[in-house]
């Protein structure tokens, strides 16, 4: 049966939303190419995904690095199969006040969330456009809709992705290539721990189920929708509120959720 199923690529697939996206694509009849930086967790993920009967190719690559991103592209092309779906999901966050965080950490957010997504999209979308067929899901965030006090670079990176996807949607509107933006809210993954945000209200609150987020995202992708705010009713209500609140109010609200409890002050602004 090898090669008879449609093929999907999922980056950041070793855990969290990415793992759920890959697992559910397998359940929907796709073979998978999965990528992440952590090789051990990536192979563990592959074992889970294969239980759905999918062929799974594992390609370890650190997408912050140009050459390793090119390695991923070359490995996918070497399979000799058209890529029906590309899920550009890999991303990282960094919490804390901008004046206190390390520059290297902030540039890592930009390299993975922004630069690698543009890099992969350039390769993948060109191939799809040449075939006049394909679907791309980009994991953005509800954070893209608000200034991210104490998470400034992360929110800005997701705002970039929203604008980027919307522009490509317009450029490709007369083709059979579709792009969908997946906008989850706070989700139960290791994202906030890795972002050093355990000591924040948002890090400690109840979060959405990654399986629910992934399922809603794939439904939107396969329906050709432009974007989907995925997760609980609370997350969807937050997105609606964000459409009417001024940016200054949203920035202050974000501060209340993302400021570390150990450094909280009573802001006068």
Steps between C-alpha positions, in 0.01 A plus 500: 500500500806724517450812291128447442385743767526877484807641675513763774793678664473618862775703666527523876336159512670347805244624753202724567287633217746379237485141620120515503491646149722219372310229686163621376625535143604134520151411623357690202698289254827686447857379506726729698835671494561630850769740614628637828832577666479240780578170329402274789156659543456506123546123476260451791246710314550294185417183691170652613410622153576165336229334709250670267645305207700783349845486348708747700834645393699669777725792411683661787597861423542820699301745291675798656790404272483573126693190390294267718180651363629434149579144611135453598382632164741273311399195705131558426566545129718186496195292588382559144143564610297821470440677828125536540506678837771702672442587866748772598458466872846527659525791739637617832421772753687708753338671793628785714561871474675592176768696685585190706490215249808391309536621144596147389169368630299767318688436175428129539128583506538699179716235332258216568161669491563743215807421296460122482130533414579735213784271390284188491206682346724624218599143413167329566262755351706531181478124449127501569441796268688319222261204543203732563408290801570490872402621846708685759416541868702759690481496880456859606331590828226708652801690637538647151197722567642685801818678612690247710620679809756270670494285186573776253701321232287187502172685440665712233627185327147363485366831369757468221370154416141625482594774254721262302229237460238758402728640232566156351130420507440798275791420269378142457126565491469389137680169560418173673755570774345601832651640819334489840608674818454299818451732799497311830472660839689375806529125450610218731849438363854561628504839321471715813758295692749531214424871476590543871142602580410256777488791748228690312121497516476368144756231574300379800146522360296216351568471129343358186537139387758466218294222341202735474717777355653266244165355396346841444809611311492204263128538440562861398798407283314231309201731456727765348428759769724801533541483879368325807503611862532155652432374848239564764209740500703719737775534238252584227337763723841653569558539127164671455573740785834581346328634189340787691751580775766766436860384476599678822232311691604169345865565590406562863281187508786296356732640766269374773522150354867483400688703763689273740342503845840551658545836322144631496455868573197722511529675163365851477482498122 
